[in-house]
Amino acid sequence: MKDIGLVLEGGGMRGIYTAGVLDFFMDKNFYLPYVIGVSAGACQGVSYVSRQRGRGKNAILNHIENPRYISKRNLVFKRSIMDMDFLFDEIPNKYELFDYDTFFENEQKCILVGTSCKTGEALYFDAKKDKSKQFVLDTCRASSSLPFVTPIVDVRGEPVLDGGIADSIPIKKAIADGNKKNIIVLTRGREYRKKPSNTAFISKKVYKNYPKLQETISSRYRVYNETLDYIESLEEQGEVFVIRPRRKVEIDRMERNKSKLADFYKTGYEDAHDIWTDLSDWMNKIK
């Protein structure tokens, strides 16, 4: 499986679909050598690299009903719709323990994507850099810091927000890093395309010190749609294998309905099961 990458889109709570896909991969003992994830994809990706089957699901389902996870109350007390300390400190270190040793010791490459507030460009963090536990947590937090509703994260002196702003589906980075073929996990259906969002006014107000970030936010929908078109062209050429929800996605980015989330996890697992033969055939054709 040399030179094959795994690219994981974000999507907030829709990331539980990715948890289902990756749990199926782990059940098959299927580990790719290169993993790159954005936002929720970053959070699911690290549990795949630490080889903790079920952790990505449990980190959501076991805690989603706790108002500290997502709630308007957090906006009052934490100035963030999500309690980021709860998500990126307490959950991995107290409740759904993250296996740092396995994460650092295996040979899988793990890249997490953020967006520089200064330049508006994507930042690609090697999550295993210095084998620092805090760096893993900080880069996951930064990659998942949604604009407008969560705070900017300082990563070793760099102000960082959600990687999905600058590079929602980092297939070009995966290719640039030497992966000739890639498996891509998306959290939206095939027909989905982003529409322009009217965020210019609030963006100028909230991020007045970061004009480049404002530009990236305003062009995000266009870049995202162009990336999807590019992925579909690669898919037609057999250069990538795409796993995406095959039924209508009814999960909101901030979804708190536990049963709907559990069902979407099941969808991810079942979709991975159903395409496994096709994926195996695709893999066997790689020279």
VOGU-3710 file (C-alpha; in Angstrom, 3 decimals, decimal comma):
1> mkdiglvleg> 0,000/0,000/0,000  2,948/2,295/-0,610  2,135/5,747/-2,012  -1,589/5,508/-1,186  -3,115/8,287/0,870  -6,287/8,594/2,917  -7,985/12,005/2,711  -10,663/12,821/5,299  -13,105/15,701/4,849  -14,542/17,507/7,871
11> ggmrgiytag> -18,146/18,554/8,325  -18,735/18,979/12,045  -20,956/16,256/13,449  -21,172/14,648/10,010  -17,712/13,356/10,861  -19,374/10,461/12,635  -19,935/9,007/9,154  -16,154/8,921/8,779  -15,924/7,178/12,156  -18,074/4,391/10,740
21> vldffmdknf> -15,932/4,066/7,622  -12,700/3,974/9,616  -14,051/1,455/12,119  -14,808/-0,857/9,214  -11,277/-0,325/7,916  -9,908/-1,227/11,331  -12,089/-4,327/11,480  -10,397/-5,324/8,227  -6,960/-4,427/9,639  -6,702/-1,965/6,756
31> ylpyvigvsa> -4,253/0,801/7,609  -3,008/3,239/5,003  0,475/4,748/5,374  -0,572/8,379/4,903  -3,560/10,080/6,546  -4,563/13,720/6,118  -7,641/15,110/7,843  -9,511/18,380/8,187  -11,562/19,463/11,201  -13,816/16,515/12,110
41> gacqgvsyvs> -11,762/14,452/9,670  -8,651/15,317/11,669  -10,311/14,173/14,891  -11,389/10,884/13,332  -8,051/10,441/11,594  -5,989/10,510/14,776  -8,108/7,728/16,302  -7,498/5,676/13,158  -3,753/6,232/13,437  -3,845/5,367/17,151
51> rqrgrgknai> -5,758/2,250/16,065  -8,580/2,717/18,552  -11,616/1,141/16,982  -14,784/2,774/18,303  -13,088/5,753/19,896  -14,178/8,222/17,212  -17,786/7,145/17,654  -17,661/7,079/21,451  -16,071/10,514/21,682  -19,259/11,830/20,087
61> lnhienpryi> -22,111/9,568/21,187  -21,043/9,234/24,821  -20,893/12,999/25,294  -23,127/14,721/22,742  -25,967/15,151/25,257  -23,660/17,006/27,627  -24,310/20,731/27,044  -20,582/21,346/27,254  -20,221/19,592/23,893  -22,433/21,924/21,855
71> skrnlvfkrs> -24,826/24,518/23,249  -25,726/28,175/23,191  -24,882/28,204/26,891  -21,252/27,746/25,928  -21,411/30,994/23,968  -22,229/32,792/27,212  -19,702/31,110/29,479  -16,983/30,113/27,003  -17,587/32,519/24,102  -17,625/29,409/21,933
81> imdmdflfde> -20,500/27,195/20,845  -18,389/24,197/21,859  -16,406/23,890/25,078  -13,063/23,314/23,403  -11,323/22,420/26,678  -13,877/19,673/27,198  -13,468/18,357/23,645  -9,703/18,608/23,332  -8,488/18,030/26,876  -11,003/16,253/29,080
91> ipnkyelfdy> -12,409/13,811/26,529  -9,023/12,547/25,233  -7,313/12,606/28,633  -10,091/11,565/31,037  -13,043/9,913/29,313  -12,186/8,438/25,903  -8,483/7,994/26,527  -6,295/8,594/23,511  -3,505/6,066/22,973  -0,583/8,416/22,446
101> dtffeneqkc> 1,975/5,593/22,523  0,431/3,687/19,615  -0,159/6,932/17,733  3,492/7,937/17,907  5,059/4,502/17,564  3,489/3,276/14,319  4,812/4,407/10,947  1,648/6,024/9,577  2,021/9,649/8,541  -0,660/11,899/10,040
111> ilvgtscktg> -1,233/15,419/8,698  -3,831/17,777/10,197  -4,989/20,842/8,275  -5,511/24,318/9,702  -5,968/27,789/8,241  -3,526/30,597/9,020  -5,387/33,703/10,124  -2,438/35,820/8,983  -2,124/34,544/5,418  -5,506/32,908/4,836
121> ealyfdakkd> -3,630/29,885/3,510  -3,727/26,265/4,587  -1,286/25,005/7,188  -0,344/21,333/7,193  0,731/20,088/10,608  2,653/16,868/11,101  0,724/15,654/14,150  3,623/13,442/15,216  6,093/16,334/15,293  8,361/16,107/18,346
131> kskqfvldtc> 6,112/13,305/19,660  4,326/15,990/21,660  0,980/15,038/23,216  0,038/18,695/23,534  0,833/19,370/19,878  -1,560/16,608/18,798  -4,342/18,129/20,889  -3,564/21,704/19,840  -3,544/20,896/16,131  -6,779/18,895/16,402
141> rassslpfvt> -8,347/21,822/18,237  -7,097/24,345/15,696  -8,208/22,241/12,734  -11,688/22,059/14,292  -12,094/25,696/15,364  -15,087/26,786/13,316  -15,079/30,416/12,186  -17,349/32,863/14,039  -18,477/30,393/16,730  -15,192/29,139/18,219
151> pivdvrgepv> -12,023/31,036/19,151  -8,792/31,279/17,210  -6,203/28,782/18,453  -2,549/29,616/18,997  -0,345/26,856/17,603  3,234/27,643/18,520  2,755/31,337/17,873  0,555/30,977/14,782  -3,142/32,038/14,991  -5,107/29,181/13,415
161> ldggiadsip> -8,722/28,361/12,560  -10,575/25,446/10,960  -8,645/23,859/8,107  -11,825/23,635/6,081  -11,698/27,371/5,428  -8,606/27,111/3,216  -8,507/23,448/2,175  -11,674/21,488/2,912  -10,611/18,350/1,034  -6,790/18,304/0,838
171> ikkaiadgnk> -6,395/15,966/-2,111  -3,820/18,213/-3,808  -1,646/18,173/-0,690  -1,885/14,376/-0,526  -0,741/14,126/-4,148  2,038/16,687/-3,603  3,283/14,575/-0,700  3,881/11,690/-3,093  0,654/9,706/-2,893  -0,045/8,601/-6,448
181> kniivltrgr> -3,405/7,125/-5,495  -5,783/8,245/-2,765  -8,887/7,092/-0,952  -11,145/10,034/-0,088  -13,898/9,972/2,531  -16,504/12,712/2,028  -19,366/13,534/4,378  -21,793/14,895/1,766  -23,534/13,167/-1,120  -22,328/13,214/-4,727
191> eyrkkpsnta> -24,636/16,010/-5,854  -23,772/18,438/-3,062  -22,234/21,802/-3,907  -21,722/24,777/-1,600  -23,629/27,994/-2,154  -22,229/31,486/-1,555  -22,711/32,602/2,037  -23,387/36,172/3,074  -20,671/36,430/5,715  -18,699/39,421/4,411
201> fiskkvykny> -20,022/41,878/6,993  -19,545/39,654/10,027  -16,188/38,465/8,713  -14,898/42,042/8,489  -16,110/42,709/12,008  -14,896/39,531/13,711  -11,628/39,175/11,790  -10,842/42,844/11,153  -7,155/42,217/11,885  -6,937/39,401/9,339
211> pklqetissr> -7,841/40,668/5,828  -6,342/37,617/4,101  -8,527/35,350/6,210  -11,571/37,395/5,194  -10,710/36,825/1,532  -10,347/33,083/2,035  -13,668/32,853/3,859  -15,451/34,722/1,054  -14,032/32,448/-1,664  -14,415/29,196/0,238
221> yrvynetldy> -17,558/28,020/-1,553  -15,945/28,445/-4,961  -12,717/26,665/-4,016  -14,689/23,853/-2,386  -16,809/23,287/-5,476  -13,762/23,382/-7,745  -12,131/20,754/-5,531  -15,178/18,509/-5,831  -15,082/18,844/-9,621  -11,377/17,972/-9,569
231> iesleeqgev> -12,035/14,935/-7,383  -14,746/13,695/-9,730  -12,356/13,971/-12,671  -9,728/11,973/-10,744  -12,401/9,441/-9,845  -13,293/8,958/-13,508  -9,608/8,367/-14,276  -9,281/5,796/-11,501  -6,760/7,926/-9,619  -8,881/8,141/-6,471
241> fvirprrkve> -11,491/5,986/-4,787  -14,219/8,056/-3,162  -16,406/6,919/-0,281  -19,391/9,199/0,300  -22,872/8,826/1,838  -25,094/6,956/-0,563  -28,317/8,106/1,018  -29,575/11,606/1,738  -27,545/13,339/4,430  -29,855/14,670/7,130
251> idrmernksk> -27,214/15,465/9,705  -26,591/19,104/10,523  -23,085/20,392/11,137  -24,075/21,038/14,775  -26,344/18,009/15,127  -27,134/16,980/18,724  -29,701/14,251/18,092  -27,963/11,149/19,411  -30,093/8,632/17,522  -29,569/10,444/14,204
261> ladfyktgye> -25,837/10,527/14,824  -25,756/6,834/15,712  -27,654/6,081/12,517  -25,209/8,112/10,430  -22,302/6,227/12,008  -24,021/3,005/10,974  -24,421/4,390/7,452  -20,678/5,020/7,256  -19,873/1,514/8,435  -22,357/-0,080/6,039
271> dahdiwtdls> -21,221/2,035/3,080  -17,628/0,940/3,709  -18,776/-2,677/3,929  -20,738/-2,417/0,691  -17,880/-0,919/-1,331  -15,168/-3,137/0,149  -15,023/-5,490/-2,838  -14,834/-2,577/-5,279  -12,154/-0,926/-3,161  -10,160/-4,154/-3,027
281> dwmnkik> -10,382/-4,492/-6,816  -9,241/-0,880/-7,221  -6,313/-1,493/-4,876  -5,302/-4,641/-6,750  -5,022/-2,682/-10,006  -2,458/-0,302/-8,540  1,006/-1,075/-9,828
//
